Amino acid sequence: MKRKMVSVMLATAMLVTMLAGCGSGDGGAAGSAGGSTAGDAAGNGDTSGSTDGNGVSDGEQITLKLFSNLPDRKNGQGLVEQTIIDEYMVENPNVTIEVEALDEEAYKTKFKAYSMYGMPDVVSIWGQPAFLDEVVAANVLAELNAEDYTDYKFVEGSLDGFTYDGKLYGLPRNTDIAVFYYNQKMFDDNGWTIPETYDDLLALADEINAVGITPVAMDGGDGWPLAVYLSDLLYQIVGNDYADIVSDAFADSDFSAPEITEAVELLKQAADAKLFQNGYDSQDYGTAMNLFTNGQAAMFYMGSWETSMATNEDIPEDIRENIRVFTMPAVEGGKAASTDIAAWNGGGYAVSANSEVQGEAVKFLNYMYQPDKLSKYGWENGVGLSAQDQGDYLTGSETELQKQIIDILNASTSLSGTPINDCGPSTFKATIESAIQNVSNGTTTVDDFLSIIGTSCQ
Amino acid sequence: MKKLYSNKLVILSLVLPGVLLFVFAILAPICLSVYYGFTDYSGMGSYQMIGFENYRNLFTDKTFGIALRNSLLLAVGFICIQHPLALITAAVLDKLGGRGENFFRCVYFIPNVISVAVIAYLWKFIYNPDFGLLNNILKAFGGRGDTNWFDSKTAIWAVLIVLIWHGFGWGMLIYYTGIKNIDPVLYEAATIDGANQITTFLKITLPLMKPVIQVNVTMAVISALKQMETVYLLTNGGPGNSTQFTANYLYQQAFKAFRYGYGNAIGVVFIIICLAVTVGLNKVFEEPEERKLKKRKRIRAKAKGVS
């Protein structure tokens, strides 16, 4: 009898610990998936009061979940985003905005998980097929009313990447331009001049290498900067036929067009001429940028979002004050004018289709895009160009680098649109960003490269 | 107490947590993987069943071939380089005695204590062609010091060295513990019989360490096949796909290329390979006597069946 008692007690103890274990497990899961559950809970709480779907009655507490790809909340674009959030919460004391921020790759992975189990209310997105095609097909984003934004001064064509079948699913945040940042002091000291043509650029590479400096710091380890470089070259070769040639290539899964072949060969020529640093194809963003900001490289090929280098106090003063830019020099026989530049509207924001507080989410989105918010603050913080007209916010105290960038954009006669790696399905993106390393370093031939990327979008 | 353990209720309550954990954390995900492996699921939205399409693609996928080859290369590296070295080091350490023994045991184990992220970045800087330690050392010795260690032809070797170095301490520690468990009387007897160090190592240490070696090698091979974190942080499979490993490729396909179904198909093939390798290794390590015994049993069972 005694033994039986003991055994029953043991069994009960086991069960209790097990249940306790399960219980804490649930708690942990809820915590880690906090994004959706907390958002839903908050949403359920207020639906009763906000049935009008637009704003909420006074005093009703609302929690908005913002999922962002800007983890650095104290600098650059992340600071701009956080400033607007703080202002919105001051103006709307009943609204609490919870931010979850991850860097790009982790963001995209978690975005996918959220799309299956409930999306936060406002999310960062990219208005490019490689990202948005699948997302729109999965019906996780709310349709926005395009007419609401006629007064928001969006740059012409900047909403195209976010529009599917005439329906608008998101708003662009930036206008990105691909540029060569260069160290003007280094150029002057050595008597180097800004290359007029692509051949000049390659010749300049020899001169720079001769004094033991890396000509261009390239983030080749990630693949996409190489793909942007390739798109830049292709745009120089074909000018405004760029979009047609790229879309034809995708339609036929055939990239063997002579213009594309030529662009790939020009990229390979650059690598062969040692334009990029030794081992560029395995070095990441930070390493490449450090080469430039430490004065070990004369140039750095990157997007205009790095304009804030000019105000970054971590960079030695004699370097950050001498950073200037030029765009891809003309290719011999190319159709693009020198004012035709590789630029596109990439990142932006959207609202979740299943948000319980969609009305408030859209209200917040519109608040962010009021021209004197994202656009103005972005300009003041030197985080590059917004997708809205920023002409009104020039203060005269901009850095030389900022002025140069805005001049380039203002003087531009035509913009390329989305880089080639983001024009197709994500399988294509993954393939080209890996294969482009091999073709530039000579491991695969140009023809093989073109057939590999062609196969990947079948 | 004995009776307590024969009580079914107690047995159930003791076994249940383990069984539940196995079912929900291992078995169910595997079943889901098999299911998604037959779909064209992108990870979002709807999907369709496409039968063996993913598997057919897998067998013609060159990158998967490279990834698998690299994983196997790493396994071979572990077996042929890391483990013999670890075993010898453990034996030498055992003979060292005193403070030196403790000191070196700690030193060799340090890489295992440091986070993988730190290890990866450490080696990234060591290998950097522009300002890396390795090239600077070469320069100091009069070399050119401009070697690109992550060149697409040599990158895999650079990565293998890091992985072999990183896992070395772990293997060594297990061997060391194994050696410490060998009865010193055996060594004394051998010494009296006039055996030297090498003979005692070959005739006493090695045969007695067999079970330890078996466990260690099996674990090493599986960890080679599963390799992901270091490679992901060090090269992410690049340049091109020259340092691609199976687990990293699976991740890239499932979460970056939006081919969740395909990623799951890779996962399924991966599980099959891991199981096959484990079974294979067990066969290799099976004692000849054991094998004979099993054979005899089978024959006897057959004979019984006939009669």
HADDOCK unambig.tbl for C-alpha pairs under 7 A between the chains (distance, minus, plus):
assign (segid A and resid 3 and name CA) (segid B and resid 4 and name CA) 6.90 0.50 0.50
assign (segid A and resid 7 and name CA) (segid B and resid 4 and name CA) 6.24 0.50 0.50
assign (segid A and resid 7 and name CA) (segid B and resid 10 and name CA) 6.18 0.50 0.50
assign (segid A and resid 10 and name CA) (segid B and resid 10 and name CA) 6.91 0.50 0.50
assign (segid A and resid 11 and name CA) (segid B and resid 9 and name CA) 6.56 0.50 0.50
assign (segid A and resid 11 and name CA) (segid B and resid 10 and name CA) 5.45 0.50 0.50
assign (segid A and resid 11 and name CA) (segid B and resid 13 and name CA) 5.60 0.50 0.50
assign (segid A and resid 14 and name CA) (segid B and resid 13 and name CA) 5.97 0.50 0.50
assign (segid A and resid 15 and name CA) (segid B and resid 13 and name CA) 6.69 0.50 0.50
assign (segid A and resid 18 and name CA) (segid B and resid 17 and name CA) 6.74 0.50 0.50
assign (segid A and resid 109 and name CA) (segid B and resid 255 and name CA) 5.88 0.50 0.50
assign (segid A and resid 112 and name CA) (segid B and resid 43 and name CA) 6.50 0.50 0.50
assign (segid A and resid 112 and name CA) (segid B and resid 44 and name CA) 6.54 0.50 0.50
assign (segid A and resid 115 and name CA) (segid B and resid 44 and name CA) 6.36 0.50 0.50
assign (segid A and resid 116 and name CA) (segid B and resid 44 and name CA) 6.25 0.50 0.50
assign (segid A and resid 137 and name CA) (segid B and resid 45 and name CA) 6.69 0.50 0.50
assign (segid A and resid 138 and name CA) (segid B and resid 44 and name CA) 5.68 0.50 0.50
assign (segid A and resid 138 and name CA) (segid B and resid 45 and name CA) 3.93 0.50 0.50
assign (segid A and resid 221 and name CA) (segid B and resid 238 and name CA) 7.00 0.50 0.50
assign (segid A and resid 221 and name CA) (segid B and resid 239 and name CA) 6.90 0.50 0.50
assign (segid A and resid 278 and name CA) (segid B and resid 129 and name CA) 6.26 0.50 0.50
assign (segid A and resid 278 and name CA) (segid B and resid 130 and name CA) 6.94 0.50 0.50
assign (segid A and resid 278 and name CA) (segid B and resid 148 and name CA) 6.39 0.50 0.50
assign (segid A and resid 279 and name CA) (segid B and resid 129 and name CA) 6.44 0.50 0.50
assign (segid A and resid 279 and name CA) (segid B and resid 148 and name CA) 5.38 0.50 0.50
assign (segid A and resid 279 and name CA) (segid B and resid 150 and name CA) 6.57 0.50 0.50
assign (segid A and resid 279 and name CA) (segid B and resid 151 and name CA) 6.69 0.50 0.50
assign (segid A and resid 281 and name CA) (segid B and resid 239 and name CA) 5.66 0.50 0.50
assign (segid A and resid 282 and name CA) (segid B and resid 150 and name CA) 6.41 0.50 0.50
assign (segid A and resid 282 and name CA) (segid B and resid 235 and name CA) 6.33 0.50 0.50
assign (segid A and resid 282 and name CA) (segid B and resid 238 and name CA) 6.40 0.50 0.50
assign (segid A and resid 282 and name CA) (segid B and resid 239 and name CA) 5.67 0.50 0.50
assign (segid A and resid 426 and name CA) (segid B and resid 257 and name CA) 4.89 0.50 0.50
assign (segid A and resid 426 and name CA) (segid B and resid 258 and name CA) 6.19 0.50 0.50
assign (segid A and resid 427 and name CA) (segid B and resid 257 and name CA) 4.44 0.50 0.50
assign (segid A and resid 427 and name CA) (segid B and resid 258 and name CA) 6.73 0.50 0.50
assign (segid A and resid 430 and name CA) (segid B and resid 256 and name CA) 6.79 0.50 0.50
assign (segid A and resid 430 and name CA) (segid B and resid 257 and name CA) 5.50 0.50 0.50
assign (segid A and resid 434 and name CA) (segid B and resid 238 and name CA) 6.97 0.50 0.50
assign (segid A and resid 434 and name CA) (segid B and resid 240 and name CA) 4.78 0.50 0.50
assign (segid A and resid 434 and name CA) (segid B and resid 241 and name CA) 6.66 0.50 0.50
assign (segid A and resid 435 and name CA) (segid B and resid 240 and name CA) 5.27 0.50 0.50
assign (segid A and resid 437 and name CA) (segid B and resid 239 and name CA) 5.76 0.50 0.50
assign (segid A and resid 437 and name CA) (segid B and resid 240 and name CA) 5.19 0.50 0.50
assign (segid A and resid 438 and name CA) (segid B and resid 239 and name CA) 6.54 0.50 0.50
assign (segid A and resid 438 and name CA) (segid B and resid 240 and name CA) 4.86 0.50 0.50
